[in-house]
Amino acid sequence: VEKIASICDDKINEEQGLADQFSKEIELLREEWESSCRALQLGEVDPVASLKRDPSATAMGEGVSLQCEYEAILRRLENIRSVKAAALEDLEDSKRRIYEAYAALHGCSMDEAARSGELEVWSDIETDLTEQQREVFRSKACEYEESVSSRTKAVVSLMLECQSLIRELEIVPPSCVDGGVDGDYCAHGPGGVDEVGRSE
């Protein structure tokens, strides 16, 4: 009898340990589910609430079996994880574009841009994963990129103007225009002698 009682106690302890482990895992999954729903602003109903009561789940004939609860919340969480991953990828891409454009505009590295207080508001991409927030990030990225494009065009335009002026100066030397040097010098070189005539 004592041996049977010992075996029963061991079995009970084993089952209790398994139930405790299930409960911990369910709690972790529920926390992730709740935080993901908040970030995505989903009006999700607790996936366990809709389950039918299983009279055999507990000794009191109440509640849902831990196995069913675990499977229900995990199944729903896997779907939400895919939506969350897509939202994070979108926000991460917009954040990268913002930082790259900012770095180009201010002549700094990406790391320096990341430490800028001006970009602090664009550093958090996990709290709000809604489509509205994603659109805000995309719009800001486009705004910064348009600024870079405009600045680049302005710089290119200035460079072209400088090149044009340099060409003009090379074609018409200032000394000839001023009349400070004899015209024969400009036309024929030093000494006013035509180089072709000299060679003949």
C-alpha positions as CSV (number, residue, x, y, z in Angstrom):
1,V,0.0,0.0,0.0
2,E,2.8,2.4,0.9
3,K,4.5,1.6,-2.4
4,I,1.3,2.3,-4.4
5,A,0.8,5.6,-2.4
6,S,4.4,6.6,-3.2
7,I,3.9,5.9,-6.9
8,C,0.7,7.9,-6.8
9,D,2.4,10.8,-5.1
10,D,5.2,10.8,-7.7
11,K,2.6,10.7,-10.5
12,I,0.7,13.6,-8.9
13,N,3.9,15.6,-8.5
14,E,4.9,14.9,-12.1
15,E,1.5,16.0,-13.4
16,Q,1.5,19.1,-11.2
17,G,5.0,20.0,-12.5
18,L,3.7,19.6,-16.1
19,A,0.6,21.7,-15.3
20,D,2.8,24.4,-13.8
21,Q,5.1,24.4,-16.9
22,F,2.0,24.7,-19.1
23,S,0.7,27.6,-17.0
24,K,4.0,29.5,-17.3
25,E,4.2,29.0,-21.0
26,I,0.6,30.1,-21.5
27,E,1.3,33.2,-19.4
28,L,4.3,34.1,-21.5
29,L,2.2,33.6,-24.7
30,R,-0.6,35.7,-23.3
31,E,1.7,38.6,-22.5
32,E,3.2,38.5,-26.0
33,W,-0.3,38.3,-27.5
34,E,-1.5,41.3,-25.4
35,S,1.5,43.5,-26.1
36,S,1.3,42.7,-29.9
37,C,-2.4,43.5,-29.9
38,R,-1.7,46.8,-28.2
39,A,1.0,47.7,-30.6
40,L,-1.1,46.8,-33.6
41,Q,-4.3,48.2,-31.9
42,L,-6.2,45.1,-32.7
43,G,-9.6,44.6,-31.1
44,E,-8.8,41.0,-30.3
45,V,-11.0,38.9,-28.1
46,D,-9.2,36.6,-25.7
47,P,-8.8,33.3,-27.8
48,V,-9.4,31.3,-24.7
49,A,-12.7,33.0,-23.8
50,S,-14.5,31.4,-26.7
51,L,-13.5,27.9,-25.8
52,K,-16.2,25.5,-24.4
53,R,-15.8,24.5,-20.9
54,D,-14.3,21.0,-20.4
55,P,-15.8,19.3,-17.3
56,S,-12.9,17.0,-17.1
57,A,-10.4,19.8,-17.1
58,T,-10.3,20.1,-13.3
59,A,-11.4,18.2,-10.3
60,M,-14.1,20.8,-9.7
61,G,-15.5,20.3,-13.2
62,E,-14.7,23.9,-14.2
63,G,-12.3,25.6,-16.6
64,V,-10.6,24.8,-19.9
65,S,-7.9,22.2,-20.2
66,L,-4.4,23.7,-20.2
67,Q,-3.6,21.9,-23.4
68,C,-6.6,23.5,-25.2
69,E,-5.8,26.9,-23.8
70,Y,-2.2,26.6,-24.9
71,E,-3.0,25.5,-28.4
72,A,-5.7,28.2,-28.8
73,I,-3.5,31.1,-27.8
74,L,-0.5,29.8,-29.7
75,R,-2.5,29.4,-32.9
76,R,-3.8,33.0,-32.7
77,L,-0.5,34.4,-31.7
78,E,1.3,32.8,-34.7
79,N,-1.1,34.8,-37.0
80,I,-0.4,38.0,-35.1
81,R,3.3,37.4,-35.2
82,S,3.2,37.4,-39.1
83,V,1.3,40.8,-39.1
84,K,3.7,42.2,-36.5
85,A,6.8,41.1,-38.4
86,A,5.5,42.7,-41.6
87,A,4.8,46.0,-39.8
88,L,8.2,46.0,-38.1
89,E,9.9,45.4,-41.4
90,D,8.0,48.3,-43.0
91,L,8.9,50.7,-40.1
92,E,12.5,49.5,-40.0
93,D,12.9,50.3,-43.8
94,S,11.4,53.8,-43.3
95,K,13.6,54.4,-40.3
96,R,16.7,53.5,-42.3
97,R,15.7,55.8,-45.1
98,I,15.2,58.7,-42.6
99,Y,18.5,58.1,-41.0
100,E,20.4,57.8,-44.3
101,A,18.8,61.0,-45.7
102,Y,19.5,62.9,-42.5
103,A,23.1,61.8,-42.5
104,A,23.5,62.9,-46.2
105,L,22.0,66.3,-45.4
106,H,24.2,66.9,-42.4
107,G,27.3,65.3,-43.6
108,C,27.5,62.8,-40.8
109,S,27.6,59.0,-40.3
110,M,24.6,56.8,-39.6
111,D,25.7,56.3,-36.1
112,E,26.0,60.1,-35.5
113,A,22.5,60.5,-37.1
114,A,21.2,57.8,-34.7
115,R,22.4,59.8,-31.7
116,S,20.9,63.0,-32.9
117,G,18.1,64.4,-30.7
118,E,16.3,65.5,-33.8
119,L,15.7,61.9,-34.9
120,E,14.8,60.6,-31.4
121,V,11.1,60.7,-32.3
122,W,11.8,58.3,-35.1
123,S,13.7,55.8,-33.1
124,D,10.8,53.9,-31.6
125,I,9.4,51.4,-34.1
126,E,7.9,48.9,-31.7
127,T,5.3,50.7,-29.6
128,D,3.0,51.7,-32.4
129,L,2.7,49.3,-35.4
130,T,-0.5,50.6,-36.9
131,E,-0.9,51.4,-40.5
132,Q,-1.4,55.0,-39.6
133,Q,2.0,55.1,-37.9
134,R,3.7,53.3,-40.7
135,E,2.3,55.9,-43.2
136,V,3.7,58.7,-41.0
137,F,7.2,57.1,-41.1
138,R,6.9,56.6,-44.9
139,S,5.9,60.2,-45.4
140,K,8.8,61.5,-43.3
141,A,11.3,59.3,-45.2
142,C,10.0,60.7,-48.5
143,E,10.3,64.3,-47.1
144,Y,13.9,63.8,-46.1
145,E,14.8,62.1,-49.4
146,E,13.2,65.0,-51.4
147,S,15.3,67.4,-49.4
148,V,18.4,65.4,-50.3
149,S,17.4,65.4,-54.0
150,S,16.8,69.2,-54.0
151,R,20.1,69.8,-52.2
152,T,21.9,67.6,-54.7
153,K,20.4,69.3,-57.7
154,A,21.4,72.7,-56.2
155,V,25.0,71.6,-55.7
156,V,25.2,70.1,-59.2
157,S,23.8,73.3,-60.7
158,L,26.5,75.4,-58.9
159,M,29.2,73.0,-60.0
160,L,28.1,73.3,-63.6
161,E,28.1,77.1,-63.3
162,C,31.6,77.0,-61.9
163,Q,32.7,74.8,-64.8
164,S,31.2,77.1,-67.3
165,L,33.0,80.1,-65.8
166,I,36.3,78.2,-65.7
167,R,35.9,77.4,-69.4
168,E,35.3,81.0,-70.3
169,L,38.4,82.1,-68.4
170,E,40.5,79.5,-70.2
171,I,39.2,80.6,-73.6
172,V,39.6,84.4,-73.1
173,P,42.6,85.0,-70.8
174,P,42.1,88.1,-68.6
175,S,45.5,89.6,-69.8
176,C,44.3,89.8,-73.4
177,V,41.0,91.3,-72.4
178,D,42.6,94.0,-70.3
179,G,45.0,94.9,-73.0
180,G,47.8,94.7,-70.5
181,V,49.9,92.6,-73.0
182,D,50.7,93.3,-76.6
183,G,48.1,91.9,-78.9
184,D,50.8,90.1,-81.0
185,Y,51.7,88.1,-77.8
186,C,48.1,86.8,-77.5
187,A,47.9,86.1,-81.2
188,H,51.4,84.6,-81.9
189,G,53.0,83.8,-78.6
190,P,56.2,85.3,-77.0
191,G,58.0,87.8,-79.2
192,G,55.0,88.3,-81.5
193,V,56.4,85.8,-84.0
194,D,54.1,83.4,-85.7
195,E,55.2,79.9,-84.6
196,V,54.4,78.5,-88.1
197,G,56.5,81.3,-89.8
198,R,59.3,80.6,-87.3
199,S,59.4,76.9,-88.3
200,E,59.7,77.8,-92.0
